[in-house]
Amino acid sequence: MHGFDLHNLGAYELMKILHELHKLGYQKLRWMSYMAPSGMSLRCHITTQDHIIVNQEIIFDNNQGEVWFTSVGAMTTGKDIKPLVKTFMDENPRLLEIGKGEDSEYVEWFSKLLSLAKKGHTPVFYGDYWTLPIGRIKVGKDTMPTPPTSMRLISWNIDGIKAHFDALKMLVDEYSPEVICLQKVKDINNSLGFEIEGYKRECFSAQYAGVATYVKNCLPCNTNKPHNPELSGHLLKTEFLFPSFTLYNIYTPYSNPNIDGAIEHRKKFDEALIKLVGTTPDRQIICGDMNIVVSEQDCWDGKYKRNQANFHDWERQNFTKLTESGNLIDTFRVFNPFTKEFSYFFRNDPQVRANNQGHRIDYFLASRSFVPQIVKAEIIKDCTVSTNNPILLDIMY
């Protein structure tokens, strides 16, 4: 059979082809369909989550073979799709490459959608003729939730993006995060050479600090810099449309007693951050190198009460005020209550790392309302080029 036959199928037959691909292990492939402006045909797409913007728009990515699409005039033609599955696979090697993997939650959701399509109910993710709230799609005369979607966030004190940009790209290739929050970027020129394909980037520079937030193009958001001087170069705010939440990427100033004004700067930063978080509506995530050891579990020798930076009682008290002001949880500790794992190792000494003699000073704090959606909160142990290990948070929505 020729590939042209694929474009003569009905929407239901195309959905059955995707269902067969799921059985073969290509569960990252997703369906999206919407009515043409004329209302005479249904535009059908098979692609991955990275190319679907809040189930309303498609990113074609310069025709790199990562989106398959066609327009159909009927829900079903009754044609046998079994011989056409191989045709689809032969014609779309790149799509299969990016679609390989497991996603049982999506497969379960798609099976329900397929059962409705079998009855002739047209699945419409977006339409010009009616208004649907974000998070719902129209199926015949009814609606159902949009498919379960994952979001992976990584936070990392990169300690100089110029020195460790190659390691950052390797991290992105391996973990494919939707959001990357970097601290201590130390790039006062916001150099164009540090863009990452498929992501939009926002930076807030400072000579010995600086933060940068990368967000995949499929996630609509707005990022801005606070006007407060205490937060300058240390905080970026990103507001996401769907899922709806506020993200703060922060690099908390180190209260170095040997630098004039450092302790006062830290106290003013803490005060400004607590106020900002306390006035932010529910659904927020705060991540970054927060330069605080909260408990004995967060210090390799258990001696977490010391008269030195990262260990002061007043720093710990400010951290508590922060979590209380935003009704926040320490995601790593909630999901790993008995674990002694650390994100910072002094001078990145290999022997210190080998002996697990570290501190946990990098955090993902999240509103308590996120708890049902959090899948994983962990420290990435195999990226050791800087003193700080990256940390990871996975959520479903």
ROPABA-473161 format. One line per field, with one value per residue (C-alpha): x, y, z. Coordinates in steps of 0.001 Angstrom, whole numbers, plus 500000, padded with zeros to 6 digits. Each point is the difference from the previous one (the first is absolute). Example, Ala and Ser with C-alpha at 12.3 -4.5 7.8 and 13.67 -1.06 7.14 Angstrom:
BEGIN
c1 [512300  501370]
c2 [495500  503440]
c3 [507800  499340]
***
This chain:
BEGIN
c1 [500000  501120  500353  497249  497523  500690  498527  496828  499105  497452  500984  499026  502288  502892  499383  500058  503403  501256  498493  501989  503169  499445  499896  503347  501647  499538  497964  501475  497997  496862  496879  498627  497109  497995  497482  501170  498673  497565  498502  500140  502991  501853  503713  501750  503519  502249  503018  501495  499215  502872  498106  496592  499346  497288  498078  499190  502959  502582  503722  501154  503705  501115  498593  502503  497653  498862  496344  497783  496774  497148  496452  497072  496375  498548  500344  500296  500425  499844  503380  502229  503024  502149  502075  500261  501768  503221  499504  499758  503121  502018  499094  500589  503314  500710  496575  500531  503419  498633  496846  501715  499395  497390  497107  497348  497875  499662  499313  497163  498567  500289  498245  496977  500068  500239  496943  498012  501314  498841  496461  500456  500756  502443  502930  500631  502777  499449  497259  499197  496267  499791  501954  501432  501948  503654  500251  496883  499377  496726  499045  496752  497474  501977  503349  502819  503280  503021  502587  502234  503165  503330  502347  503607  501865  503739  501786  503781  502644  502111  502840  500775  498054  503032  502004  497204  497782  500934  498983  496703  499271  500773  497626  497261  500569  499797  497088  498047  498599  497174  501564  503625  500875  503659  501708  503419  500049  502679  499239  499567  499562  497145  502014  498052  502272  498202  496629  498643  497963  496341  500078  499400  502386  499813  502965  500560  503710  502354  503770  500414  496430  497380  497064  498656  496745  499502  496471  498992  498224  496853  499373  498475  501340  501118  503284  500918  502595  499092  500698  501067  503792  500528  498799  501901  501992  498734  496385  497933  496214  498238  496227  498682  496626  499350  500634  499336  502676  502778  503646  502764  503551  502228  503635  500076  502981  502690  500343  503799  501215  503297  498297  498720  496257  499451  498000  497875  499387  498841  497620  498470  499680  498230  497613  499170  499499  497724  497862  499860  499039  497451  498179  500077  496783  499967  501766  503621  503355  503249  503262  503695  503120  498546  503247  498400  500425  496588  500397  502486  498967  501208  503556  502285  501193  496706  501575  497566  500095  503151  500987  500828  498384  497222  499684  498882  496814  498727  500419  498029  497327  499671  499642  497152  498334  500277  498329  497263  499332  499437  498581  502893  501497  503578  499237  503172  499507  496306  500742  503307  499412  502834  502610  503371  500931  501708  500145  503163  503542  502785  502289  498659  502654  499718  500850  497364  497468  501163  499491  496585  501182  497645  497147  496555  499613  498022  496221  496728  497374  496395  496514  498345  497310  502632  500448  497528  501766  503620  501435  503674  502340  503656  503636  501710  503169  501785  500639  502995  501843  499220  499802  496209  498059  496852  496666  496844  496251  497419  496324  496911  497076]
c2 [500000  503544  502693  501966  497504  501332  503346  498379  498478  501289  501470  496792  497875  502392  499798  496190  500206  502073  497438  497246  502099  500316  496194  499873  502245  503462  501340  503498  500605  502081  500887  503483  500972  503149  501284  501963  503589  498928  497392  497489  497912  498817  500737  497022  499944  497323  501373  500249  502184  502339  501113  500656  503349  499641  497720  502951  500537  497896  500728  498658  500477  500849  496790  497728  497025  500384  500742  497859  501666  499803  501271  497575  500466  497008  498378  496540  498360  496435  499192  497297  501718  496929  500184  503793  499942  498901  502608  502677  498703  499810  503565  501598  498812  503283  500022  496466  500967  502774  498053  496932  499448  499268  502222  497738  502897  501457  496602  499445  503457  499488  496618  501756  502598  497239  498238  503236  500493  496464  501199  502875  502735  502462  500988  503738  501511  503544  501725  503431  499622  499342  500826  497231  500574  499042  496413  498703  498656  499501  496417  499911  501830  499435  501123  498147  501039  500569  497202  499605  501955  499963  502827  499524  502851  500022  502524  500320  502313  499718  502133  501648  499172  500586  497366  497426  500608  496657  498242  501902  498811  496418  500387  501261  497139  497393  501340  502128  502420  502375  502654  500653  502479  500951  501938  501620  500326  502714  501264  503767  500322  497464  498424  498656  496971  498438  499522  496429  498788  499538  502336  503673  501605  502901  501267  502370  500689  500822  499808  497245  498751  500115  497710  498611  498180  497833  498882  497662  501758  497919  501656  503500  502229  503500  500646  503255  501518  501566  503695  499435  500714  497247  497432  501384  497297  497439  499291  499405  499633  497873  499726  496945  499936  496242  498531  503244  500805  502438  498924  501847  499145  501337  500151  500961  502221  498290  501614  500109  501749  500849  502229  503381  500246  496335  499115  503121  499243  496499  501275  502553  497319  497657  502753  500958  496364  499209  503028  499095  496380  500994  502221  497450  498004  496269  497646  501039  498257  501467  498394  500645  500086  501425  499864  498496  496671  499473  496891  497450  497710  502658  499938  497003  500075  501170  503175  502404  502609  502031  503619  500236  500751  497567  498825  503088  499744  503250  498525  496944  502143  501998  496753  498966  503384  499531  496583  501238  503157  498003  496809  498146  496539  498861  497516  497941  499499  499160  497304  498857  500390  497751  500596  501619  501201  503274  502517  501915  498676  502259  501136  497094  497799  496426  498486  502131  498731  496401  500267  501671  502930  502621  502359  500421  503665  499710  499767  499658  501558  499660  500951  497212  499837  498483  496878  497785  500901  499501  496786  500326  502301  499021  501028  499170  498219  499431  503673  500992  502700  502744  500128  499646  497098  500753  499218  498748  500277  498077  500951  498784  502200]
c3 [500000  499358  502666  498258  501457  503476  499033  498716  503357  502476  503352  501802  497802  500590  503730  499771  498296  502948  502378  498269  500223  503741  500228  498185  502601  498477  502892  499869  496818  500537  498101  499379  497721  499381  497488  496986  499903  497270  502316  497135  501099  503066  500162  501577  501475  501462  501857  503508  502987  499075  496888  501576  501668  502679  497610  497761  497683  498187  499633  496635  500766  496448  498496  501718  499755  503600  499197  497749  498908  497535  499547  499889  499024  501840  503410  498464  496616  501317  498482  501498  501581  500719  496793  500365  503364  498352  497270  502657  501749  496782  499055  503402  501478  501804  501605  501283  501318  502206  500844  501458  503697  502650  501051  501482  501274  496527  498418  502476  499235  496247  500213  501521  497226  497386  501420  499593  496473  499154  500751  497547  502533  498446  502279  499712  502084  498812  498020  498595  500568  503739  503105  502140  503197  499817  501172  498197  496507  498123  499069  498106  502167  503208  501398  501740  501626  497793  500216  503073  499418  501797  500847  501052  501671  500652  502183  500055  501387  496885  501410  496660  496858  497791  501863  500160  496963  498421  503210  499941  496458  501021  502944  497682  497551  502753  502058  497468  502597  499147  502233  500972  502748  500273  502753  500254  496222  500105  496484  500244  496206  499663  497191  497020  499847  502946  498322  499916  497038  500801  503014  500630  502495  502432  502031  502899  500112  502824  500075  502593  499978  497239  499283  496732  499282  496913  499068  497163  497158  500551  503387  499827  502756  500943  501765  501684  502294  503345  500553  503589  500191  502613  497453  497011  498222  502508  499009  496873  500096  497369  499790  498147  498272  500025  502430  501818  502581  500855  499973  501836  498963  502773  500994  503663  500890  502054  503427  499908  503190  498279  497427  501137  499704  499072  503115  499713  496304  500887  502670  497620  497295  502412  501075  496403  498956  502943  499154  496304  500639  502625  497504  497136  499449  500666  497594  500116  499769  501286  498993  500099  502104  503219  502017  503101  501813  501573  502160  501231  497148  497585  501370  499693  503637  501475  501391  498426  502789  499507  500133  496305  496667  498963  503616  501932  502035  498475  496486  501055  501612  496765  498065  502306  499541  496242  499991  502344  497991  496814  501586  498394  500353  499518  497223  500355  503722  499651  497429  501536  503755  501192  497295  500642  496537  499246  497186  500956  500485  501243  497158  497933  501595  498609  503385  501714  497474  500406  503770  499515  502132  498696  500802  498475  499121  496710  500209  498179  502255  498813  501117  501971  497321  497674  502133  498053  496757  501049  498588  500901  501915  499967  499725  496708  501057  496689  499149  502097  498049  502525  503783  499805  498521  498004  501638  498286  500464  497928  500076  498154  499049]
***
